[in-house]
Amino acid sequence: MAELRAETPCAGLVPVRVAGLSLSEVAPGRMTSVAPYRGQERALSAALKSAHGMAWPAPGRMTGREGARAIWFGQRMALLVGPDPDPALAAHAALTDQSDGWAVLRLEGAGAREVLARLTPLDLRERVFEQGHTARSELAHMAASVTRMGGDAWQVMVFRSMTATLVHEVETAMRRVAARGIFP
């Protein structure tokens, strides 16, 4: 009889380390898409703040703290990352479990911005894409979410089925950046 075992999206693919750059998997906990019902945005934000200590994120932003974040995920949508959603949120929004659908990786180190700049059309300059900023965009021809977590730390999310491709593309870019010595 076959023996099945659960694996994370990045099992066996990471960590990857190249010249001070690191790509690793993040275990985000529960991930729930939150889409407010028409006219319920303010009530949802209040319920989110009461239940989880964070307000609804503005477009292109993230709210919350380590272990409990709300990441803007598109027009009238956010991704609640970390906690199980409080049942009170369901009165104001459609909630959908996304936990098994996404791979979440962290790219960090001097040169991380330059690595991502090779893969996405986003303007990642520090004065434009500050800590807490997030965007849904193309990354190496994949749909992705890119979030600046701090200084030289970035979170990248892609559909779980694209994990191996993402790791390959990021590792290749890491090696190219390291070879050119392109560091701030």
C-alpha positions as CSV (number, residue, x, y, z in Angstrom):
1,M,0.0,0.0,0.0
2,A,1.3,3.5,-0.8
3,E,2.3,5.6,2.1
4,L,1.4,9.2,1.7
5,R,3.1,12.0,3.6
6,A,2.5,15.7,3.7
7,E,5.3,17.9,2.3
8,T,5.7,21.7,2.2
9,P,5.7,23.4,-1.3
10,C,9.5,23.9,-1.1
11,A,10.4,20.4,0.3
12,G,13.9,19.6,-1.0
13,L,14.3,22.8,-3.0
14,V,15.5,25.3,-0.4
15,P,17.4,26.7,1.4
16,V,19.6,28.2,-1.4
17,R,22.6,30.3,-0.4
18,V,24.7,32.3,-2.8
19,A,27.3,34.9,-1.8
20,G,25.4,36.3,1.2
21,L,22.0,35.9,-0.4
22,S,19.5,33.4,1.1
23,L,16.3,32.0,-0.3
24,S,14.3,30.0,2.3
25,E,10.8,28.8,2.8
26,V,8.4,30.5,5.1
27,A,5.8,28.5,7.1
28,P,3.1,31.2,7.1
29,G,0.4,29.2,9.0
30,R,-3.1,29.6,7.8
31,M,-3.7,31.8,4.7
32,T,-7.3,33.0,4.1
33,S,-8.4,35.3,1.3
34,V,-10.8,37.9,2.6
35,A,-13.1,39.7,0.2
36,P,-15.5,42.2,1.7
37,Y,-19.2,42.2,0.8
38,R,-20.4,45.3,-0.9
39,G,-20.6,48.2,1.6
40,Q,-18.9,46.2,4.4
41,E,-15.4,47.5,4.1
42,R,-15.4,49.7,7.2
43,A,-17.2,47.1,9.3
44,L,-14.8,44.4,8.1
45,S,-11.8,46.6,9.0
46,A,-13.2,47.2,12.5
47,A,-13.9,43.4,12.9
48,L,-10.4,42.6,11.7
49,K,-8.8,45.1,14.1
50,S,-10.9,43.8,17.0
51,A,-10.3,40.1,16.2
52,H,-6.7,40.2,15.0
53,G,-5.2,43.6,15.9
54,M,-4.8,44.9,12.4
55,A,-6.8,47.1,10.1
56,W,-7.8,46.4,6.5
57,P,-4.7,47.1,4.3
58,A,-4.6,50.0,1.9
59,P,-3.9,49.1,-1.8
60,G,-0.3,48.0,-2.1
61,R,0.3,47.7,1.7
62,M,0.5,45.2,4.5
63,T,-0.8,45.5,8.0
64,G,-0.2,43.5,11.2
65,R,2.9,42.0,12.7
66,E,5.0,38.8,12.6
67,G,2.6,35.8,12.8
68,A,-0.5,37.8,11.9
69,R,-0.6,39.9,8.8
70,A,-3.1,41.2,6.3
71,I,-1.6,41.6,2.9
72,W,-3.3,43.5,0.1
73,F,-4.0,40.9,-2.6
74,G,-5.8,42.8,-5.3
75,Q,-8.8,45.0,-5.8
76,R,-11.1,44.5,-2.7
77,M,-9.2,41.5,-1.5
78,A,-6.6,40.8,1.2
79,L,-4.8,37.7,2.4
80,L,-5.0,37.0,6.1
81,V,-1.7,35.2,6.9
82,G,-1.1,33.4,10.2
83,P,-4.1,33.1,12.4
84,D,-7.3,31.2,11.8
85,P,-9.9,33.9,10.8
86,D,-12.2,34.9,13.5
87,P,-15.8,33.7,12.7
88,A,-17.0,37.3,13.1
89,L,-15.3,38.2,9.8
90,A,-17.7,36.0,7.9
91,A,-20.5,38.5,8.5
92,H,-18.6,41.1,6.5
93,A,-16.6,39.2,3.9
94,A,-16.2,36.0,1.9
95,L,-13.5,33.9,3.5
96,T,-11.6,31.2,1.5
97,D,-8.8,29.0,2.8
98,Q,-5.8,29.4,0.5
99,S,-3.3,27.6,2.8
100,D,-2.4,24.7,0.5
101,G,-2.4,26.8,-2.7
102,W,0.7,29.0,-2.2
103,A,4.4,28.7,-1.8
104,V,5.9,31.4,0.4
105,L,9.6,32.2,0.2
106,R,11.9,34.7,1.8
107,L,14.8,36.3,-0.2
108,E,17.2,38.2,1.9
109,G,20.7,39.6,1.9
110,A,22.6,42.5,0.3
111,G,21.7,42.3,-3.4
112,A,18.2,40.8,-2.9
113,R,16.6,43.9,-4.6
114,E,18.9,43.4,-7.6
115,V,17.9,39.7,-7.8
116,L,14.2,40.5,-7.9
117,A,14.8,43.4,-10.3
118,R,16.0,40.8,-12.8
119,L,12.7,38.9,-12.5
120,T,9.9,41.5,-12.2
121,P,8.9,44.8,-13.8
122,L,8.2,46.4,-10.4
123,D,10.1,49.5,-9.4
124,L,11.8,48.1,-6.3
125,R,13.9,51.1,-5.4
126,E,13.9,51.9,-1.7
127,R,12.2,55.3,-2.0
128,V,9.4,53.7,-4.1
129,F,8.9,50.2,-2.6
130,E,9.3,50.7,1.1
131,Q,9.0,48.2,4.0
132,G,5.4,47.0,4.2
133,H,4.7,47.7,0.5
134,T,3.3,44.8,-1.5
135,A,2.3,44.2,-5.1
136,R,0.8,41.5,-7.2
137,S,2.8,41.3,-10.4
138,E,4.6,39.1,-12.8
139,L,7.8,37.4,-11.5
140,A,9.7,35.4,-14.1
141,H,6.5,35.0,-16.1
142,M,4.5,33.7,-13.1
143,A,1.8,35.4,-11.2
144,A,3.3,36.4,-7.8
145,S,2.9,38.5,-4.7
146,V,6.0,40.5,-3.7
147,T,6.3,42.1,-0.3
148,R,9.1,44.1,1.2
149,M,9.5,42.8,4.8
150,G,12.3,45.0,5.7
151,G,15.8,46.3,4.7
152,D,17.1,43.5,2.5
153,A,14.3,41.0,3.2
154,W,11.5,40.2,0.7
155,Q,8.6,37.8,0.7
156,V,7.6,36.2,-2.6
157,M,4.5,34.1,-3.1
158,V,3.6,32.0,-6.1
159,F,1.0,29.3,-6.8
160,R,2.3,26.1,-5.2
161,S,2.5,24.4,-8.6
162,M,5.1,26.9,-9.7
163,T,7.5,26.5,-6.7
164,A,10.3,24.6,-8.5
165,T,10.2,27.1,-11.3
166,L,10.4,30.1,-8.9
167,V,13.3,28.5,-7.0
168,H,15.2,27.9,-10.2
169,E,14.6,31.4,-11.5
170,V,15.6,33.1,-8.2
171,E,18.7,30.9,-7.8
172,T,19.8,31.7,-11.3
173,A,19.3,35.4,-10.7
174,M,21.2,35.1,-7.4
175,R,24.2,33.5,-9.1
176,R,24.2,36.2,-11.8
177,V,24.0,39.1,-9.4
178,A,26.8,37.5,-7.3
179,A,28.9,36.9,-10.4
180,R,28.6,40.6,-11.4
181,G,29.2,41.8,-7.8
182,I,26.1,44.0,-8.0
183,F,25.6,44.9,-4.4
184,P,24.5,48.2,-2.9
